[in-house]
Amino acid sequence: MIILVIAVPFILGLFVLSALLKNNAGEFHFTEKIGLALMLGLGTLTVLMFLLGKTGILLSLTNILITVALLAAILAVYISINKTFCLTVPEIKGFNFKGFSKLDWLLITLISLKVIFVLFSALVKPVVDIDAFQFYSIVAKGIFYDGSFTLPYLQHFMGDKPLLPYLTQGWALVGLGRDNDALIKIFSPLLFTCWLAIFFSSLRRYYPRTPSLFFTFLAGSFPFIVYHATTAYADVPITVYYGTASIYLFLYMKEFILGNKNRSGALLLVAASLLGITIWTKVAATVLAGINITVLAAFLWFNRSRVERAFWQMIAVSGMIFFFFSGPWLFTGHFGTIGIVISSLFGSTPDPASSTAAAVTQPGNKFEMILTIFSRKLFLYADWHLLWALVVGVLVFFYRRVFSQPLIFLLAIIVLDLLSLFVQFSSGETFRWLLDGTLFDRLAMNSVPAALFLCAEAILPGFIPGSKESSPATSSRASRGNKKGS
């Protein structure tokens, strides 16, 4: 039944993706659409299960499948009217590995071994992390046994946390038809795999296969992300969804600058969908979504002379899609969560549980300590290899490219994300969690996908002939090359 667990969100995601892309599906790579289908399907399935639970309908396999089938049927009518589907038979048959060099095969082998390692490590053992078991897996088991997440005893474990980790794990058990402490974690390694596929495809739009594979190999090598991809925590879901949404937002800006209006619109719709699903992953996602929306507004302001009247229709549609995914959570009494997050960022209530925190009450001492911990965690720990040193190097040696459009806006997302952490740890009640080292890396992980993509976008154009981004024809040639194979 594990095939059913994966196939249902994947097939649902294909319909959602087809409805989003319509005639622009050909602009997306085959592997990219496979990864997006599962990610969008999981998010849509989360929304459907949430609505079923809130209306008092039992979360049984039959009820979930009927609901999924009804939504798929509605989307199928819309897709048939537009006479498009995101995957075609010629595209599937045309997928091949012709023209791959020995270095390409070496990189593919290394990436594949990492994916196999993550899948094996995740599924060979049950949930062993106490926080993951207490805050997520218990509720997932409650959904499986009782068919509901609204029971009072489950609310004790859920609190105000968004429900994607709970509902996806619950779906895994419902789809399996049995309690399984190992397979309950199936979607973390799958999301990790989807992220790598999308990361590669996003670079492959503009750059040759080998450097795209190399940076994808780097993306799959970060020890901290690899570890969390084998657990039932919510950190990989928020990193994958938010990181991918940020990348697609940047790609939208890039195509907008190049003048490819149809392609940029499709990218914006995908970015809005993923950002809406991000709201369902963790409470901190509201801040991250606010950062991306703010950066998008700044981009539109700086490029307002290029914006046509019809363009605002695409912005409105993107906003509607964002609220289509995030609205069921936000509009069911969780708008107050935004206020809680803001108060946690700027609150100054001392934490009596930490004598160490009380010892550094002087603002100067706290600022110095936070800066020291941030620097040590980012640059001297092996969790990220040399990623943040590479970011600094890129800012120094490729400053003209980084500080020009559109890459400066991706940099703004990264900087604002890290700045929000600095404000949270310096002004909120989470300072003690910074001192004991249990929280910072998990929060900083959200900006890692965008940081690595920033490095790739800054470095590759300077070393690859014919990859100048200022030429729309170059982008078109890259897109046509992607359609011919992987």
VMD Tcl script that draws the C-alpha trace (Angstrom):
set ca {
  {0.00 0.00 0.00}
  {3.04 2.29 0.11}
  {2.46 2.83 -3.62}
  {-1.02 4.18 -2.82}
  {0.40 6.51 -0.17}
  {2.73 8.12 -2.73}
  {0.53 7.82 -5.83}
  {-2.52 9.66 -4.46}
  {-0.77 12.99 -3.71}
  {1.38 12.62 -6.82}
  {-1.57 12.16 -9.18}
  {-3.50 14.93 -7.43}
  {-0.44 17.13 -7.81}
  {-0.30 16.45 -11.55}
  {-3.82 17.84 -11.92}
  {-3.03 20.88 -9.75}
  {0.19 21.56 -11.67}
  {-1.59 21.20 -15.02}
  {-4.22 23.71 -13.92}
  {-1.51 26.15 -12.85}
  {0.73 25.87 -15.90}
  {-1.86 25.42 -18.67}
  {-0.10 26.17 -21.98}
  {3.23 26.88 -20.28}
  {3.82 23.27 -19.17}
  {6.33 22.80 -21.99}
  {8.60 25.41 -20.40}
  {9.18 23.14 -17.40}
  {11.60 20.23 -17.33}
  {10.30 16.67 -17.00}
  {12.06 15.99 -13.66}
  {10.98 19.41 -12.43}
  {7.32 18.61 -13.02}
  {7.67 15.25 -11.23}
  {9.04 16.98 -8.13}
  {6.49 19.79 -8.25}
  {3.61 17.32 -8.66}
  {4.40 15.53 -5.41}
  {5.00 18.76 -3.50}
  {1.79 20.40 -4.72}
  {-0.15 17.17 -4.23}
  {0.97 16.87 -0.61}
  {0.00 20.47 0.06}
  {-3.40 20.07 -1.58}
  {-4.01 16.81 0.26}
  {-3.21 18.58 3.53}
  {-5.82 21.26 2.77}
  {-8.44 18.65 1.86}
  {-7.84 16.57 5.00}
  {-7.98 19.73 7.11}
  {-11.34 20.73 5.62}
  {-12.71 17.22 6.07}
  {-11.63 17.16 9.71}
  {-13.03 20.61 10.43}
  {-16.42 19.62 9.02}
  {-16.52 16.52 11.21}
  {-16.08 13.99 8.38}
  {-14.10 10.92 9.37}
  {-10.59 10.90 7.94}
  {-10.88 7.39 6.57}
  {-9.22 6.10 3.42}
  {-12.56 6.00 1.58}
  {-13.54 9.58 2.48}
  {-10.11 10.95 1.58}
  {-10.03 9.14 -1.76}
  {-13.54 10.33 -2.64}
  {-12.61 13.93 -1.84}
  {-9.40 13.70 -3.87}
  {-11.32 12.16 -6.79}
  {-13.92 14.96 -6.71}
  {-11.27 17.68 -6.78}
  {-9.36 15.85 -9.51}
  {-12.57 15.62 -11.56}
  {-13.18 19.36 -11.22}
  {-9.60 20.11 -12.24}
  {-9.88 17.63 -15.12}
  {-12.82 19.63 -16.54}
  {-10.81 22.84 -16.33}
  {-7.78 21.16 -17.89}
  {-9.84 19.67 -20.71}
  {-11.27 23.10 -21.53}
  {-7.71 24.41 -21.90}
  {-6.68 21.17 -23.68}
  {-3.42 20.90 -21.74}
  {-1.79 18.51 -19.29}
  {1.56 18.99 -17.63}
  {2.93 15.63 -18.82}
  {2.61 14.25 -22.34}
  {3.35 10.82 -23.76}
  {6.02 12.11 -26.20}
  {7.70 13.93 -23.32}
  {7.81 10.79 -21.19}
  {9.08 8.66 -24.10}
  {11.59 11.34 -25.04}
  {13.22 11.39 -21.61}
  {16.69 9.91 -22.09}
  {20.28 10.12 -20.96}
  {21.92 10.71 -24.34}
  {24.95 12.95 -24.46}
  {25.92 12.49 -20.82}
  {29.65 12.70 -20.15}
  {31.59 10.55 -17.70}
  {31.64 13.45 -15.25}
  {27.86 13.76 -15.58}
  {27.45 10.09 -14.74}
  {29.80 10.44 -11.78}
  {27.76 13.32 -10.38}
  {24.48 11.48 -11.03}
  {25.87 8.44 -9.22}
  {26.93 10.52 -6.21}
  {23.55 12.28 -6.04}
  {21.73 8.96 -6.39}
  {23.80 7.39 -3.61}
  {22.93 10.30 -1.33}
  {19.21 9.90 -2.11}
  {19.39 6.15 -1.49}
  {21.21 6.78 1.79}
  {18.53 9.24 2.92}
  {15.69 6.88 1.98}
  {17.37 3.93 3.69}
  {18.25 5.89 6.84}
  {14.71 7.25 7.10}
  {12.90 3.95 6.59}
  {15.21 1.52 8.36}
  {14.32 2.83 11.83}
  {11.19 4.08 13.62}
  {10.69 7.61 14.92}
  {13.35 7.96 17.61}
  {13.50 11.75 18.12}
  {11.43 12.59 21.18}
  {10.18 15.97 19.90}
  {9.14 14.49 16.56}
  {7.29 11.69 18.31}
  {5.62 13.91 20.90}
  {4.57 16.77 18.63}
  {3.87 15.04 15.32}
  {3.71 11.26 15.29}
  {1.32 10.94 18.25}
  {-1.20 13.13 16.45}
  {-0.66 11.15 13.22}
  {-1.47 7.95 15.11}
  {-4.55 9.65 16.56}
  {-5.69 10.50 13.04}
  {-5.17 6.88 12.00}
  {-6.98 5.31 14.95}
  {-9.73 7.89 15.52}
  {-10.10 9.47 12.07}
  {-9.87 13.01 13.43}
  {-7.34 15.61 14.58}
  {-9.88 17.69 16.53}
  {-10.16 15.42 19.57}
  {-9.28 17.17 22.85}
  {-6.41 14.87 23.76}
  {-4.71 15.58 20.42}
  {-5.07 19.34 20.81}
  {-2.68 19.12 23.76}
  {0.09 17.99 21.39}
  {-0.83 20.22 18.44}
  {-1.24 23.62 20.04}
  {-1.23 26.30 17.32}
  {1.23 24.49 15.06}
  {0.33 24.23 11.34}
  {-0.83 20.80 10.30}
  {1.12 19.65 7.24}
  {3.52 17.44 9.27}
  {0.62 15.96 11.25}
  {-1.68 15.34 8.30}
  {0.92 13.97 5.90}
  {2.14 11.51 8.51}
  {-1.47 10.66 9.32}
  {-2.17 10.10 5.61}
  {0.79 7.73 5.42}
  {-0.73 5.55 8.14}
  {-4.26 5.79 6.72}
  {-3.00 4.85 3.26}
  {-0.95 1.97 4.63}
  {-3.90 0.72 6.65}
  {-1.66 -0.07 9.59}
  {0.56 1.58 12.17}
  {4.15 1.73 10.96}
  {6.74 3.78 12.83}
  {9.22 3.69 9.95}
  {7.05 4.39 6.90}
  {5.36 7.25 8.75}
  {8.47 9.26 7.75}
  {8.22 8.47 4.03}
  {7.55 12.02 2.85}
  {10.64 13.67 4.37}
  {13.13 11.80 2.14}
  {10.76 12.16 -0.82}
  {10.58 15.94 -0.35}
  {14.38 15.97 -0.15}
  {14.52 14.12 -3.47}
  {11.97 16.46 -5.07}
  {14.01 19.45 -3.97}
  {17.14 18.09 -5.67}
  {15.23 17.42 -8.90}
  {13.77 20.94 -8.93}
  {17.10 22.53 -7.98}
  {18.80 20.81 -10.93}
  {16.03 21.66 -13.37}
  {15.98 25.30 -12.29}
  {19.69 25.67 -13.06}
  {19.38 23.61 -16.24}
  {17.06 26.25 -17.71}
  {20.08 28.50 -18.30}
  {23.27 26.51 -17.80}
  {24.88 23.31 -19.12}
  {24.18 19.96 -17.54}
  {27.51 19.37 -15.78}
  {27.65 22.54 -13.62}
  {23.95 22.16 -12.88}
  {24.58 18.63 -11.64}
  {27.58 19.82 -9.63}
  {25.60 22.41 -7.69}
  {22.80 19.86 -7.23}
  {25.37 17.51 -5.76}
  {26.38 20.28 -3.35}
  {22.72 20.82 -2.45}
  {22.35 17.18 -1.47}
  {25.55 17.06 0.57}
  {24.73 19.35 3.52}
  {24.91 17.08 6.61}
  {22.24 18.93 8.58}
  {19.65 18.75 5.81}
  {20.52 15.11 5.11}
  {20.02 14.25 8.77}
  {16.65 16.00 9.06}
  {15.47 14.35 5.84}
  {15.62 11.05 7.74}
  {13.47 12.28 10.65}
  {9.83 13.18 11.24}
  {10.55 16.81 12.14}
  {8.91 19.69 10.27}
  {12.24 21.33 9.38}
  {12.72 19.60 6.02}
  {9.16 20.38 4.83}
  {9.52 24.09 5.60}
  {13.01 24.21 4.09}
  {11.96 22.45 0.90}
  {8.73 24.39 0.38}
  {10.10 27.79 1.32}
  {13.45 27.28 -0.40}
  {11.75 26.16 -3.61}
  {9.23 29.01 -3.44}
  {12.11 31.50 -3.08}
  {13.93 29.99 -6.06}
  {10.82 30.18 -8.24}
  {10.20 33.74 -7.13}
  {13.72 34.60 -8.27}
  {13.20 32.76 -11.57}
  {10.04 34.79 -12.09}
  {12.03 38.00 -11.60}
  {14.71 36.76 -13.95}
  {12.24 35.93 -16.73}
  {10.42 39.22 -16.13}
  {13.69 41.09 -16.69}
  {14.32 39.03 -19.83}
  {10.86 39.93 -21.12}
  {9.38 36.43 -21.19}
  {5.93 37.32 -19.87}
  {4.15 33.96 -20.23}
  {6.97 31.98 -18.67}
  {7.40 34.48 -15.84}
  {3.68 34.30 -15.07}
  {3.77 30.51 -14.76}
  {6.78 30.71 -12.45}
  {4.99 33.25 -10.25}
  {1.95 30.99 -9.94}
  {4.13 28.08 -8.85}
  {5.98 30.31 -6.37}
  {2.67 31.54 -4.90}
  {1.37 27.97 -4.56}
  {4.49 26.72 -2.78}
  {4.57 29.77 -0.51}
  {0.93 29.17 0.41}
  {1.71 25.56 1.30}
  {4.69 26.76 3.36}
  {2.20 28.36 5.78}
  {1.11 24.81 6.71}
  {4.58 23.65 7.76}
  {5.63 25.68 10.84}
  {4.57 28.80 12.71}
  {7.70 30.63 11.50}
  {6.45 30.26 7.92}
  {4.28 33.37 8.35}
  {7.43 35.47 8.75}
  {9.10 33.79 5.79}
  {6.05 34.33 3.60}
  {6.01 37.98 4.65}
  {9.66 38.32 3.61}
  {9.01 36.94 0.12}
  {5.91 39.08 -0.37}
  {7.85 42.17 0.75}
  {10.71 41.43 -1.65}
  {8.24 40.84 -4.50}
  {6.60 44.21 -3.75}
  {10.03 45.89 -3.80}
  {10.83 44.23 -7.14}
  {7.58 45.45 -8.67}
  {8.19 48.94 -7.36}
  {11.67 49.17 -8.86}
  {10.36 47.82 -12.17}
  {7.05 49.68 -12.20}
  {7.85 51.33 -15.54}
  {7.83 47.88 -17.19}
  {4.57 46.75 -15.64}
  {1.59 46.72 -17.98}
  {-2.05 46.82 -16.92}
  {-2.64 43.18 -17.87}
  {0.27 42.21 -15.65}
  {-1.66 43.09 -12.51}
  {-4.18 40.39 -13.38}
  {-1.39 37.83 -12.98}
  {-0.45 39.37 -9.64}
  {-4.09 39.15 -8.52}
  {-4.36 35.52 -9.64}
  {-1.13 34.69 -7.80}
  {-2.50 36.30 -4.65}
  {-5.70 34.28 -4.97}
  {-3.72 31.06 -5.36}
  {-1.61 31.94 -2.33}
  {-4.75 32.39 -0.23}
  {-6.35 29.33 -1.79}
  {-3.63 27.23 -0.20}
  {-2.96 29.24 2.97}
  {-6.47 30.60 3.58}
  {-8.08 27.48 5.11}
  {-5.46 27.65 7.86}
  {-5.30 31.41 8.30}
  {-9.06 32.00 8.16}
  {-9.96 29.36 10.76}
  {-8.86 31.32 13.78}
  {-5.12 31.32 13.10}
  {-4.59 34.91 12.02}
  {-3.74 35.46 15.67}
  {-0.67 33.29 15.11}
  {0.85 36.15 13.12}
  {0.56 38.39 16.17}
  {2.13 35.71 18.35}
  {5.05 35.38 15.93}
  {5.57 39.15 15.82}
  {5.43 39.41 19.61}
  {7.96 36.58 19.89}
  {10.24 38.47 17.52}
  {10.11 41.74 19.43}
  {9.13 40.69 22.93}
  {11.61 41.35 25.70}
  {10.21 39.28 28.55}
  {13.13 37.65 30.42}
  {13.20 33.89 30.57}
  {13.60 32.75 34.20}
  {14.34 29.18 33.09}
  {17.80 30.13 31.91}
  {20.32 31.41 34.43}
  {22.82 31.77 31.60}
  {20.52 34.11 29.73}
  {20.02 36.16 32.88}
  {23.77 36.58 33.15}
  {23.95 38.46 29.86}
  {21.23 41.03 30.42}
  {23.39 43.90 29.17}
  {22.40 44.72 25.57}
  {26.02 45.05 24.48}
  {26.95 41.67 25.92}
  {23.92 39.98 24.35}
  {24.57 41.52 20.94}
  {28.20 40.41 21.03}
  {27.28 36.90 22.13}
  {24.60 36.52 19.44}
  {26.98 37.75 16.75}
  {29.65 35.32 17.94}
  {27.28 32.34 17.95}
  {25.88 33.27 14.53}
  {29.39 33.52 13.06}
  {30.54 30.26 14.61}
  {27.44 28.34 13.60}
  {27.47 29.59 10.02}
  {31.17 29.47 9.24}
  {32.88 26.99 11.58}
  {30.39 24.14 11.90}
  {30.27 21.29 9.40}
  {26.49 21.44 9.07}
  {26.77 23.60 5.94}
  {30.30 22.72 4.78}
  {31.70 25.97 3.31}
  {28.41 27.36 2.01}
  {28.40 30.63 3.92}
  {32.09 31.23 3.21}
  {31.20 30.73 -0.45}
  {28.39 33.29 -0.10}
  {30.86 35.82 1.29}
  {33.28 35.03 -1.52}
  {30.54 35.55 -4.08}
  {29.66 38.92 -2.56}
  {33.31 39.97 -2.85}
  {34.32 38.60 -6.25}
  {31.00 38.74 -8.10}
  {29.59 41.87 -6.50}
  {28.50 43.47 -9.77}
  {26.30 40.55 -10.65}
  {25.01 39.97 -7.12}
  {24.11 43.61 -6.50}
  {22.24 44.03 -9.77}
  {18.79 42.88 -10.80}
  {17.42 40.32 -10.32}
  {19.99 38.59 -8.09}
  {19.96 41.37 -5.51}
  {16.37 40.47 -4.64}
  {17.32 36.85 -3.93}
  {20.09 38.21 -1.73}
  {17.49 40.38 0.02}
  {15.41 37.28 0.85}
  {18.46 35.58 2.39}
  {19.53 38.65 4.36}
  {16.03 39.34 5.68}
  {15.65 35.69 6.69}
  {18.89 35.78 8.70}
  {18.04 39.22 10.08}
  {14.69 37.92 11.34}
  {16.58 35.24 13.26}
  {18.89 37.85 14.75}
  {15.91 39.94 15.88}
  {14.14 36.88 17.27}
  {17.10 35.71 19.32}
  {18.07 39.17 20.55}
  {14.62 40.53 21.43}
  {12.42 37.51 22.00}
  {12.23 34.77 24.59}
  {14.21 32.24 22.53}
  {17.65 33.47 23.56}
  {18.30 30.45 25.76}
  {17.68 28.15 22.81}
  {20.46 29.96 21.00}
  {22.78 29.37 23.94}
  {22.19 25.63 24.16}
  {22.53 25.24 20.37}
  {19.29 23.37 19.71}
  {17.44 25.85 17.50}
  {19.65 28.10 15.39}
  {20.71 25.57 12.73}
  {17.14 24.38 12.27}
  {15.97 27.95 11.62}
  {18.97 28.93 9.48}
  {18.34 25.87 7.29}
  {15.38 27.69 5.70}
  {17.69 30.05 3.78}
  {20.21 27.41 2.65}
  {18.52 26.51 -0.70}
  {18.32 30.17 -1.72}
  {21.90 30.81 -0.56}
  {23.32 28.00 -2.69}
  {21.20 29.03 -5.67}
  {22.51 32.58 -5.27}
  {26.08 31.26 -5.49}
  {25.28 29.22 -8.59}
  {23.60 32.15 -10.33}
  {26.50 34.44 -9.49}
  {29.31 32.08 -10.49}
  {28.07 30.15 -13.52}
  {27.44 33.01 -16.00}
  {31.05 34.18 -15.65}
  {32.57 30.80 -16.43}
  {30.22 29.44 -19.08}
  {30.38 30.97 -22.57}
  {27.04 31.95 -24.05}
  {25.13 32.03 -20.76}
  {24.68 35.80 -20.51}
  {21.37 36.48 -18.83}
  {20.83 39.78 -20.55}
  {19.85 38.05 -23.77}
  {16.29 36.71 -23.98}
  {17.36 34.54 -26.90}
  {19.81 32.72 -24.66}
  {17.03 31.82 -22.25}
  {14.88 30.60 -25.11}
  {17.67 28.40 -26.43}
  {18.18 26.92 -22.97}
  {14.48 26.20 -22.68}
  {14.40 24.46 -26.06}
  {17.45 22.43 -25.03}
  {15.65 21.27 -21.90}
  {12.76 19.91 -23.89}
  {15.05 17.55 -25.80}
  {15.99 15.53 -22.74}
  {17.54 15.71 -19.33}
}
mol new
graphics top color blue
foreach p $ca { graphics top sphere $p radius 0.5 }
foreach p [lrange $ca 0 end-1] q [lrange $ca 1 end] { graphics top cylinder $p $q radius 0.2 }
display resetview
